[in-house]
Amino acid sequence: MRDLFIIGARVITPGRDLGVVPVRVECGRIAAVGADAVRREGDRVVEADGLTLVPGFVDIHSHGRGGCDFCDATDKAFDTIARGKLSDGVTGFLATGLTRPEEELAEMCRAAERYNSHGGGATCLGVHLEGPFFNADMAGAQNPAYLRKPDAEFVKRLNAISPVRKVSLAPELDGAEGCIRELTAAGIVVSGGHSSADYDTFERARAAGMTHLTHFCNAMMPIHHLRPTMVTGGLLADDVFVEIITDGVHLSDPMIRLIAKAKGPDRVMIITDAMCAAGEPDGMYSLGGLRVKVENGRATLADVPYDPKAVVSNVAGSVALFPDCFRRFVRVTGWPLHEAIKAAGFNQLRSIGIADRGEIAVGQVADLVLLDEELNPAMP
């Protein structure tokens, strides 16, 4: 692979706007930034006048794209999703599973390992198990037929096939606290989700090692002024990361602003929670064995009627692409790019213990994306 010399781009890295400076890449890593970046003979020169260079987006909660789902557990599915993600400016992702039988999740983990052996699209950074350890009353679009109690050994068996970076579970379930401790000790991030947990339960889970909240506010008990919930705890806890789906369907704009204001730029993580219909036309799809109808950018369970009073709606993931979510986040929060970009990849990576990518700095993996004025991925 030829080394790169990028010139003319405004360079944004988490916490800093470096202005228009050159960047040199050698052997897939950033070798120099600014005055130290000197073009060498044989470099492939990228002229990026008018564009903005940022670290690649990272989606740690996404089920699919382009008509494919990670739980399809096929080489075609991983390749289709990963190549589609890369076209969206997503350079890294966690292959996110659903509430399915163990052997199906094991097949997904095997497919992840096969993909990692050859790549071809965005980098698979590991596996995220969204389920099956959820509260049946808060299951939403998770298949209730395969729910089970938290079980660290279940996770460890899958982790032996492919690295499980993150597990989402309901902390109020029997055995959850012990499972959280055991997974945390094994270096696996635990995130609360699909849960009716109150504030005290959240605090016990946090003390046991839970550091994330999955699609924050969605499939959780809402804020109440007298009965504090896990959402209350998530807003207050400075050491807890929160995922937010900024597709315009899962959270209102004022709620996005409230979360951003309460959590600050170091603890918010944009996700798509995209299902297989992302990048595809309206129609009927499947999610974990459940029928999903996609209409006007909204995915809903086809066999569950909409109930405006329900705590858990019939929304079935999103069909959003990451640049759309990022663009909305920037517009709604008003954060400058050097702060907003933290929520698009840096926080995600650091939260799961990956430190060698996510910044435009010497020695970092050169996972980079150029954005146009509308924050769309662009190639000069």
ROSEBA-901125 format. One record per residue (C-alpha): z negated, y negated, x negated; residue number from 1; residue in one letter. Coordinates in steps of 0.02 Angstrom, whole numbers. Example, Ala and Ser with C-alpha at 12.3 -4.5 7.8 and 13.67 -1.06 7.14 Angstrom:
<rokols>
<pz = -390&py = 225&px = -615&k = 1&r = a> .
<pz = -357&py = 53&px = -684&k = 2&r = s> .
</rokols>
This chain:
<rokols>
<pz = 0&py = 0&px = 0&k = 1&r = m> .
<pz = 51&py = -168&px = -71&k = 2&r = r> .
<pz = -81&py = -301&px = -98&k = 3&r = d> .
<pz = -79&py = -451&px = 19&k = 4&r = l> .
<pz = -84&py = -637&px = -10&k = 5&r = f> .
<pz = -117&py = -733&px = 151&k = 6&r = i> .
<pz = -82&py = -919&px = 150&k = 7&r = i> .
<pz = -81&py = -1060&px = 277&k = 8&r = g> .
<pz = -211&py = -988&px = 397&k = 9&r = a> .
<pz = -372&py = -1069&px = 452&k = 10&r = r> .
<pz = -502&py = -943&px = 398&k = 11&r = v> .
<pz = -651&py = -909&px = 511&k = 12&r = i> .
<pz = -790&py = -790&px = 461&k = 13&r = t> .
<pz = -956&py = -763&px = 551&k = 14&r = p> .
<pz = -1060&py = -919&px = 532&k = 15&r = g> .
<pz = -929&py = -1019&px = 434&k = 16&r = r> .
<pz = -766&py = -1109&px = 460&k = 17&r = d> .
<pz = -684&py = -1105&px = 288&k = 18&r = l> .
<pz = -536&py = -1212&px = 336&k = 19&r = g> .
<pz = -359&py = -1177&px = 276&k = 20&r = v> .
<pz = -382&py = -1071&px = 119&k = 21&r = v> .
<pz = -289&py = -923&px = 44&k = 22&r = p> .
<pz = -354&py = -745&px = 52&k = 23&r = v> .
<pz = -305&py = -604&px = -65&k = 24&r = r> .
<pz = -320&py = -419&px = -20&k = 25&r = v> .
<pz = -318&py = -278&px = -147&k = 26&r = e> .
<pz = -322&py = -93&px = -102&k = 27&r = c> .
<pz = -379&py = -129&px = 75&k = 28&r = g> .
<pz = -525&py = -242&px = 27&k = 29&r = r> .
<pz = -542&py = -430&px = 13&k = 30&r = i> .
<pz = -526&py = -476&px = -170&k = 31&r = a> .
<pz = -535&py = -666&px = -164&k = 32&r = a> .
<pz = -554&py = -809&px = -40&k = 33&r = v> .
<pz = -513&py = -992&px = -71&k = 34&r = g> .
<pz = -485&py = -1063&px = -245&k = 35&r = a> .
<pz = -512&py = -893&px = -325&k = 36&r = d> .
<pz = -369&py = -817&px = -224&k = 37&r = a> .
<pz = -215&py = -818&px = -336&k = 38&r = v> .
<pz = -48&py = -741&px = -291&k = 39&r = r> .
<pz = 12&py = -603&px = -407&k = 40&r = r> .
<pz = 181&py = -529&px = -435&k = 41&r = e> .
<pz = 215&py = -390&px = -311&k = 42&r = g> .
<pz = 99&py = -457&px = -176&k = 43&r = d> .
<pz = 162&py = -456&px = 2&k = 44&r = r> .
<pz = 147&py = -637&px = 55&k = 45&r = v> .
<pz = 94&py = -674&px = 234&k = 46&r = v> .
<pz = 135&py = -852&px = 283&k = 47&r = e> .
<pz = 17&py = -893&px = 425&k = 48&r = a> .
<pz = 39&py = -1079&px = 454&k = 49&r = d> .
<pz = -39&py = -1132&px = 620&k = 50&r = g> .
<pz = -133&py = -969&px = 642&k = 51&r = l> .
<pz = -317&py = -925&px = 626&k = 52&r = t> .
<pz = -376&py = -780&px = 520&k = 53&r = l> .
<pz = -533&py = -691&px = 583&k = 54&r = v> .
<pz = -615&py = -522&px = 556&k = 55&r = p> .
<pz = -540&py = -391&px = 670&k = 56&r = g> .
<pz = -619&py = -363&px = 840&k = 57&r = f> .
<pz = -735&py = -212&px = 861&k = 58&r = v> .
<pz = -755&py = -126&px = 1030&k = 59&r = d> .
<pz = -908&py = -13&px = 1031&k = 60&r = i> .
<pz = -893&py = 29&px = 1216&k = 61&r = h> .
<pz = -721&py = 79&px = 1275&k = 62&r = s> .
<pz = -661&py = 236&px = 1363&k = 63&r = h> .
<pz = -474&py = 220&px = 1355&k = 64&r = g> .
<pz = -310&py = 126&px = 1361&k = 65&r = r> .
<pz = -127&py = 156&px = 1398&k = 66&r = g> .
<pz = -158&py = 292&px = 1526&k = 67&r = g> .
<pz = -269&py = 394&px = 1409&k = 68&r = c> .
<pz = -456&py = 427&px = 1400&k = 69&r = d> .
<pz = -556&py = 482&px = 1248&k = 70&r = f> .
<pz = -624&py = 623&px = 1356&k = 71&r = c> .
<pz = -447&py = 691&px = 1368&k = 72&r = d> .
<pz = -495&py = 752&px = 1192&k = 73&r = a> .
<pz = -313&py = 763&px = 1135&k = 74&r = t> .
<pz = -227&py = 697&px = 981&k = 75&r = d> .
<pz = -107&py = 601&px = 1093&k = 76&r = k> .
<pz = -250&py = 515&px = 1185&k = 77&r = a> .
<pz = -337&py = 457&px = 1026&k = 78&r = f> .
<pz = -174&py = 400&px = 948&k = 79&r = d> .
<pz = -119&py = 306&px = 1105&k = 80&r = t> .
<pz = -286&py = 218&px = 1126&k = 81&r = i> .
<pz = -307&py = 177&px = 941&k = 82&r = a> .
<pz = -131&py = 106&px = 923&k = 83&r = r> .
<pz = -152&py = 5&px = 1081&k = 84&r = g> .
<pz = -319&py = -61&px = 1020&k = 85&r = k> .
<pz = -242&py = -114&px = 856&k = 86&r = l> .
<pz = -108&py = -213&px = 949&k = 87&r = s> .
<pz = -253&py = -301&px = 1038&k = 88&r = d> .
<pz = -328&py = -355&px = 872&k = 89&r = g> .
<pz = -462&py = -220&px = 881&k = 90&r = v> .
<pz = -477&py = -145&px = 708&k = 91&r = t> .
<pz = -627&py = -33&px = 743&k = 92&r = g> .
<pz = -698&py = 58&px = 894&k = 93&r = f> .
<pz = -823&py = 187&px = 951&k = 94&r = l> .
<pz = -743&py = 328&px = 1050&k = 95&r = a> .
<pz = -847&py = 319&px = 1208&k = 96&r = t> .
<pz = -880&py = 472&px = 1313&k = 97&r = g> .
<pz = -934&py = 492&px = 1493&k = 98&r = l> .
<pz = -1058&py = 600&px = 1587&k = 99&r = t> .
<pz = -970&py = 766&px = 1561&k = 100&r = r> .
<pz = -1019&py = 944&px = 1513&k = 101&r = p> .
<pz = -1072&py = 968&px = 1332&k = 102&r = e> .
<pz = -919&py = 1070&px = 1282&k = 103&r = e> .
<pz = -802&py = 933&px = 1346&k = 104&r = e> .
<pz = -897&py = 804&px = 1243&k = 105&r = l> .
<pz = -889&py = 923&px = 1095&k = 106&r = a> .
<pz = -699&py = 930&px = 1115&k = 107&r = e> .
<pz = -695&py = 740&px = 1115&k = 108&r = m> .
<pz = -795&py = 739&px = 952&k = 109&r = c> .
<pz = -673&py = 865&px = 875&k = 110&r = r> .
<pz = -528&py = 755&px = 928&k = 111&r = a> .
<pz = -614&py = 605&px = 846&k = 112&r = a> .
<pz = -626&py = 702&px = 683&k = 113&r = e> .
<pz = -443&py = 752&px = 692&k = 114&r = r> .
<pz = -394&py = 570&px = 721&k = 115&r = y> .
<pz = -500&py = 514&px = 573&k = 116&r = n> .
<pz = -405&py = 634&px = 461&k = 117&r = s> .
<pz = -242&py = 539&px = 485&k = 118&r = h> .
<pz = -276&py = 374&px = 577&k = 119&r = g> .
<pz = -125&py = 270&px = 622&k = 120&r = g> .
<pz = -210&py = 141&px = 731&k = 121&r = g> .
<pz = -379&py = 55&px = 737&k = 122&r = a> .
<pz = -521&py = 141&px = 643&k = 123&r = t> .
<pz = -632&py = 261&px = 740&k = 124&r = c> .
<pz = -805&py = 212&px = 678&k = 125&r = l> .
<pz = -894&py = 351&px = 770&k = 126&r = g> .
<pz = -940&py = 411&px = 943&k = 127&r = v> .
<pz = -1037&py = 325&px = 1082&k = 128&r = h> .
<pz = -1112&py = 442&px = 1212&k = 129&r = l> .
<pz = -1122&py = 345&px = 1375&k = 130&r = e> .
<pz = -1216&py = 480&px = 1468&k = 131&r = g> .
<pz = -1262&py = 608&px = 1525&k = 132&r = p> .
<pz = -1444&py = 548&px = 1519&k = 133&r = f> .
<pz = -1439&py = 428&px = 1667&k = 134&r = f> .
<pz = -1535&py = 392&px = 1827&k = 135&r = n> .
<pz = -1440&py = 470&px = 1973&k = 136&r = a> .
<pz = -1476&py = 318&px = 2082&k = 137&r = d> .
<pz = -1393&py = 205&px = 1952&k = 138&r = m> .
<pz = -1250&py = 318&px = 1901&k = 139&r = a> .
<pz = -1112&py = 205&px = 1964&k = 140&r = g> .
<pz = -947&py = 275&px = 1900&k = 141&r = a> .
<pz = -1034&py = 411&px = 1799&k = 142&r = q> .
<pz = -1008&py = 583&px = 1876&k = 143&r = n> .
<pz = -1176&py = 634&px = 1955&k = 144&r = p> .
<pz = -1132&py = 819&px = 1943&k = 145&r = a> .
<pz = -1164&py = 820&px = 1755&k = 146&r = y> .
<pz = -1319&py = 712&px = 1738&k = 147&r = l> .
<pz = -1465&py = 785&px = 1640&k = 148&r = r> .
<pz = -1630&py = 736&px = 1561&k = 149&r = k> .
<pz = -1632&py = 657&px = 1387&k = 150&r = p> .
<pz = -1611&py = 791&px = 1255&k = 151&r = d> .
<pz = -1606&py = 746&px = 1071&k = 152&r = a> .
<pz = -1545&py = 920&px = 1022&k = 153&r = e> .
<pz = -1395&py = 899&px = 1137&k = 154&r = f> .
<pz = -1349&py = 741&px = 1041&k = 155&r = v> .
<pz = -1381&py = 820&px = 872&k = 156&r = k> .
<pz = -1262&py = 962&px = 911&k = 157&r = r> .
<pz = -1124&py = 837&px = 947&k = 158&r = l> .
<pz = -1172&py = 732&px = 797&k = 159&r = n> .
<pz = -1144&py = 885&px = 687&k = 160&r = a> .
<pz = -962&py = 884&px = 744&k = 161&r = i> .
<pz = -928&py = 697&px = 727&k = 162&r = s> .
<pz = -1049&py = 553&px = 691&k = 163&r = p> .
<pz = -1133&py = 491&px = 849&k = 164&r = v> .
<pz = -1171&py = 309&px = 816&k = 165&r = r> .
<pz = -1244&py = 264&px = 985&k = 166&r = k> .
<pz = -1319&py = 348&px = 1139&k = 167&r = v> .
<pz = -1343&py = 260&px = 1306&k = 168&r = s> .
<pz = -1482&py = 327&px = 1418&k = 169&r = l> .
<pz = -1601&py = 278&px = 1557&k = 170&r = a> .
<pz = -1772&py = 249&px = 1475&k = 171&r = p> .
<pz = -1871&py = 288&px = 1634&k = 172&r = e> .
<pz = -1818&py = 472&px = 1635&k = 173&r = l> .
<pz = -1938&py = 610&px = 1587&k = 174&r = d> .
<pz = -1933&py = 638&px = 1400&k = 175&r = g> .
<pz = -1839&py = 477&px = 1363&k = 176&r = a> .
<pz = -1967&py = 399&px = 1246&k = 177&r = e> .
<pz = -1979&py = 554&px = 1138&k = 178&r = g> .
<pz = -1790&py = 567&px = 1135&k = 179&r = c> .
<pz = -1775&py = 385&px = 1082&k = 180&r = i> .
<pz = -1896&py = 413&px = 939&k = 181&r = r> .
<pz = -1806&py = 569&px = 881&k = 182&r = e> .
<pz = -1633&py = 492&px = 888&k = 183&r = l> .
<pz = -1692&py = 333&px = 803&k = 184&r = t> .
<pz = -1768&py = 437&px = 663&k = 185&r = a> .
<pz = -1598&py = 522&px = 644&k = 186&r = a> .
<pz = -1512&py = 352&px = 623&k = 187&r = g> .
<pz = -1432&py = 352&px = 796&k = 188&r = i> .
<pz = -1439&py = 190&px = 896&k = 189&r = v> .
<pz = -1513&py = 205&px = 1072&k = 190&r = v> .
<pz = -1459&py = 90&px = 1212&k = 191&r = s> .
<pz = -1532&py = 72&px = 1386&k = 192&r = g> .
<pz = -1413&py = 88&px = 1532&k = 193&r = g> .
<pz = -1379&py = 153&px = 1707&k = 194&r = h> .
<pz = -1563&py = 128&px = 1735&k = 195&r = s> .
<pz = -1692&py = 66&px = 1860&k = 196&r = s> .
<pz = -1817&py = 32&px = 1721&k = 197&r = a> .
<pz = -1943&py = -107&px = 1747&k = 198&r = d> .
<pz = -2005&py = -224&px = 1611&k = 199&r = y> .
<pz = -2150&py = -114&px = 1555&k = 200&r = d> .
<pz = -2036&py = 38&px = 1538&k = 201&r = t> .
<pz = -1914&py = -67&px = 1438&k = 202&r = f> .
<pz = -2053&py = -123&px = 1322&k = 203&r = e> .
<pz = -2111&py = 56&px = 1292&k = 204&r = r> .
<pz = -1932&py = 109&px = 1254&k = 205&r = a> .
<pz = -1912&py = -39&px = 1138&k = 206&r = r> .
<pz = -2071&py = 10&px = 1047&k = 207&r = a> .
<pz = -2000&py = 186&px = 1030&k = 208&r = a> .
<pz = -1844&py = 117&px = 947&k = 209&r = g> .
<pz = -1719&py = 66&px = 1082&k = 210&r = m> .
<pz = -1620&py = -82&px = 1012&k = 211&r = t> .
<pz = -1471&py = -103&px = 1131&k = 212&r = h> .
<pz = -1435&py = -128&px = 1315&k = 213&r = l> .
<pz = -1275&py = -55&px = 1385&k = 214&r = t> .
<pz = -1158&py = -168&px = 1487&k = 215&r = h> .
<pz = -1303&py = -286&px = 1512&k = 216&r = f> .
<pz = -1348&py = -326&px = 1694&k = 217&r = c> .
<pz = -1225&py = -197&px = 1762&k = 218&r = n> .
<pz = -1306&py = -37&px = 1832&k = 219&r = a> .
<pz = -1478&py = -114&px = 1802&k = 220&r = m> .
<pz = -1608&py = -186&px = 1919&k = 221&r = m> .
<pz = -1578&py = -373&px = 1931&k = 222&r = p> .
<pz = -1698&py = -511&px = 1884&k = 223&r = i> .
<pz = -1842&py = -541&px = 2005&k = 224&r = h> .
<pz = -1969&py = -680&px = 1985&k = 225&r = h> .
<pz = -2118&py = -566&px = 2023&k = 226&r = l> .
<pz = -2054&py = -394&px = 1972&k = 227&r = r> .
<pz = -1985&py = -409&px = 1795&k = 228&r = p> .
<pz = -1851&py = -283&px = 1749&k = 229&r = t> .
<pz = -1756&py = -220&px = 1597&k = 230&r = m> .
<pz = -1640&py = -369&px = 1617&k = 231&r = v> .
<pz = -1791&py = -484&px = 1600&k = 232&r = t> .
<pz = -1843&py = -390&px = 1444&k = 233&r = g> .
<pz = -1669&py = -397&px = 1371&k = 234&r = g> .
<pz = -1662&py = -586&px = 1389&k = 235&r = l> .
<pz = -1833&py = -607&px = 1308&k = 236&r = l> .
<pz = -1824&py = -482&px = 1165&k = 237&r = a> .
<pz = -1757&py = -567&px = 1009&k = 238&r = d> .
<pz = -1726&py = -401&px = 920&k = 239&r = d> .
<pz = -1622&py = -318&px = 1057&k = 240&r = v> .
<pz = -1431&py = -325&px = 1062&k = 241&r = f> .
<pz = -1344&py = -339&px = 1230&k = 242&r = v> .
<pz = -1168&py = -284&px = 1274&k = 243&r = e> .
<pz = -1076&py = -393&px = 1399&k = 244&r = i> .
<pz = -911&py = -361&px = 1489&k = 245&r = i> .
<pz = -829&py = -531&px = 1499&k = 246&r = t> .
<pz = -681&py = -480&px = 1607&k = 247&r = d> .
<pz = -724&py = -595&px = 1753&k = 248&r = g> .
<pz = -769&py = -446&px = 1862&k = 249&r = v> .
<pz = -932&py = -379&px = 1792&k = 250&r = h> .
<pz = -1022&py = -545&px = 1759&k = 251&r = l> .
<pz = -1005&py = -718&px = 1833&k = 252&r = s> .
<pz = -970&py = -861&px = 1714&k = 253&r = d> .
<pz = -1142&py = -940&px = 1740&k = 254&r = p> .
<pz = -1223&py = -772&px = 1699&k = 255&r = m> .
<pz = -1120&py = -760&px = 1539&k = 256&r = i> .
<pz = -1181&py = -934&px = 1492&k = 257&r = r> .
<pz = -1362&py = -888&px = 1531&k = 258&r = l> .
<pz = -1354&py = -730&px = 1425&k = 259&r = i> .
<pz = -1270&py = -823&px = 1281&k = 260&r = a> .
<pz = -1400&py = -962&px = 1288&k = 261&r = k> .
<pz = -1547&py = -842&px = 1296&k = 262&r = a> .
<pz = -1487&py = -719&px = 1163&k = 263&r = k> .
<pz = -1396&py = -834&px = 1043&k = 264&r = g> .
<pz = -1248&py = -790&px = 932&k = 265&r = p> .
<pz = -1335&py = -650&px = 836&k = 266&r = d> .
<pz = -1376&py = -531&px = 979&k = 267&r = r> .
<pz = -1229&py = -538&px = 1101&k = 268&r = v> .
<pz = -1089&py = -410&px = 1090&k = 269&r = m> .
<pz = -926&py = -420&px = 1188&k = 270&r = i> .
<pz = -862&py = -253&px = 1252&k = 271&r = i> .
<pz = -718&py = -206&px = 1366&k = 272&r = t> .
<pz = -789&py = -46&px = 1442&k = 273&r = d> .
<pz = -604&py = -16&px = 1473&k = 274&r = a> .
<pz = -547&py = 142&px = 1561&k = 275&r = m> .
<pz = -378&py = 226&px = 1545&k = 276&r = c> .
<pz = -290&py = 99&px = 1657&k = 277&r = a> .
<pz = -312&py = -41&px = 1529&k = 278&r = a> .
<pz = -139&py = -103&px = 1485&k = 279&r = g> .
<pz = -65&py = -8&px = 1632&k = 280&r = e> .
<pz = -5&py = -60&px = 1807&k = 281&r = p> .
<pz = -106&py = -52&px = 1967&k = 282&r = d> .
<pz = -123&py = 120&px = 2045&k = 283&r = g> .
<pz = -233&py = 274&px = 2057&k = 284&r = m> .
<pz = -321&py = 341&px = 1902&k = 285&r = y> .
<pz = -463&py = 459&px = 1855&k = 286&r = s> .
<pz = -626&py = 422&px = 1765&k = 287&r = l> .
<pz = -736&py = 569&px = 1720&k = 288&r = g> .
<pz = -667&py = 670&px = 1865&k = 289&r = g> .
<pz = -690&py = 528&px = 1991&k = 290&r = l> .
<pz = -543&py = 443&px = 2079&k = 291&r = r> .
<pz = -520&py = 261&px = 2033&k = 292&r = v> .
<pz = -411&py = 131&px = 2117&k = 293&r = k> .
<pz = -347&py = -14&px = 2012&k = 294&r = v> .
<pz = -290&py = -167&px = 2106&k = 295&r = e> .
<pz = -270&py = -346&px = 2044&k = 296&r = n> .
<pz = -362&py = -314&px = 1882&k = 297&r = g> .
<pz = -511&py = -229&px = 1965&k = 298&r = r> .
<pz = -553&py = -43&px = 1949&k = 299&r = a> .
<pz = -659&py = 32&px = 2089&k = 300&r = t> .
<pz = -712&py = 205&px = 2143&k = 301&r = l> .
<pz = -583&py = 254&px = 2274&k = 302&r = a> .
<pz = -705&py = 361&px = 2375&k = 303&r = d> .
<pz = -854&py = 241&px = 2375&k = 304&r = v> .
<pz = -841&py = 91&px = 2493&k = 305&r = p> .
<pz = -888&py = -80&px = 2428&k = 306&r = y> .
<pz = -1064&py = -133&px = 2475&k = 307&r = d> .
<pz = -1104&py = -314&px = 2430&k = 308&r = p> .
<pz = -1291&py = -279&px = 2443&k = 309&r = k> .
<pz = -1291&py = -127&px = 2328&k = 310&r = a> .
<pz = -1380&py = -142&px = 2160&k = 311&r = v> .
<pz = -1244&py = -32&px = 2083&k = 312&r = v> .
<pz = -1070&py = -77&px = 2143&k = 313&r = s> .
<pz = -918&py = 35&px = 2155&k = 314&r = n> .
<pz = -836&py = -49&px = 2004&k = 315&r = v> .
<pz = -774&py = 86&px = 1884&k = 316&r = a> .
<pz = -764&py = 8&px = 1713&k = 317&r = g> .
<pz = -636&py = -124&px = 1671&k = 318&r = s> .
<pz = -450&py = -136&px = 1637&k = 319&r = v> .
<pz = -473&py = -282&px = 1518&k = 320&r = a> .
<pz = -401&py = -298&px = 1344&k = 321&r = l> .
<pz = -516&py = -364&px = 1208&k = 322&r = f> .
<pz = -424&py = -530&px = 1177&k = 323&r = p> .
<pz = -442&py = -572&px = 1362&k = 324&r = d> .
<pz = -630&py = -541&px = 1354&k = 325&r = c> .
<pz = -647&py = -642&px = 1194&k = 326&r = f> .
<pz = -546&py = -786&px = 1262&k = 327&r = r> .
<pz = -653&py = -795&px = 1418&k = 328&r = r> .
<pz = -813&py = -786&px = 1315&k = 329&r = f> .
<pz = -758&py = -933&px = 1206&k = 330&r = v> .
<pz = -707&py = -1036&px = 1356&k = 331&r = r> .
<pz = -864&py = -1002&px = 1457&k = 332&r = v> .
<pz = -992&py = -1022&px = 1317&k = 333&r = t> .
<pz = -907&py = -1165&px = 1226&k = 334&r = g> .
<pz = -965&py = -1090&px = 1062&k = 335&r = w> .
<pz = -865&py = -1136&px = 906&k = 336&r = p> .
<pz = -759&py = -995&px = 838&k = 337&r = l> .
<pz = -871&py = -964&px = 688&k = 338&r = h> .
<pz = -1013&py = -922&px = 809&k = 339&r = e> .
<pz = -912&py = -837&px = 946&k = 340&r = a> .
<pz = -830&py = -720&px = 820&k = 341&r = i> .
<pz = -1001&py = -642&px = 786&k = 342&r = k> .
<pz = -1000&py = -575&px = 963&k = 343&r = a> .
<pz = -827&py = -499&px = 938&k = 344&r = a> .
<pz = -866&py = -382&px = 794&k = 345&r = g> .
<pz = -996&py = -435&px = 667&k = 346&r = f> .
<pz = -1146&py = -404&px = 781&k = 347&r = n> .
<pz = -1075&py = -238&px = 840&k = 348&r = q> .
<pz = -1052&py = -176&px = 662&k = 349&r = l> .
<pz = -1221&py = -232&px = 598&k = 350&r = r> .
<pz = -1308&py = -162&px = 752&k = 351&r = s> .
<pz = -1244&py = 14&px = 712&k = 352&r = i> .
<pz = -1278&py = -1&px = 526&k = 353&r = g> .
<pz = -1104&py = -40&px = 458&k = 354&r = i> .
<pz = -1111&py = -176&px = 326&k = 355&r = a> .
<pz = -947&py = -164&px = 231&k = 356&r = d> .
<pz = -834&py = -245&px = 361&k = 357&r = r> .
<pz = -841&py = -386&px = 488&k = 358&r = g> .
<pz = -835&py = -535&px = 369&k = 359&r = e> .
<pz = -701&py = -621&px = 268&k = 360&r = i> .
<pz = -791&py = -607&px = 102&k = 361&r = a> .
<pz = -759&py = -526&px = -66&k = 362&r = v> .
<pz = -786&py = -338&px = -61&k = 363&r = g> .
<pz = -772&py = -319&px = 127&k = 364&r = q> .
<pz = -646&py = -200&px = 206&k = 365&r = v> .
<pz = -494&py = -305&px = 250&k = 366&r = a> .
<pz = -496&py = -275&px = 437&k = 367&r = d> .
<pz = -416&py = -440&px = 484&k = 368&r = l> .
<pz = -321&py = -515&px = 629&k = 369&r = v> .
<pz = -219&py = -674&px = 649&k = 370&r = l> .
<pz = -240&py = -770&px = 811&k = 371&r = l> .
<pz = -129&py = -903&px = 888&k = 372&r = d> .
<pz = -191&py = -1060&px = 975&k = 373&r = e> .
<pz = -226&py = -962&px = 1135&k = 374&r = e> .
<pz = -327&py = -833&px = 1036&k = 375&r = l> .
<pz = -196&py = -699&px = 1057&k = 376&r = n> .
<pz = -162&py = -580&px = 911&k = 377&r = p> .
<pz = -8&py = -640&px = 820&k = 378&r = a> .
<pz = 99&py = -590&px = 673&k = 379&r = m> .
<pz = 193&py = -726&px = 578&k = 380&r = p> .
</rokols>
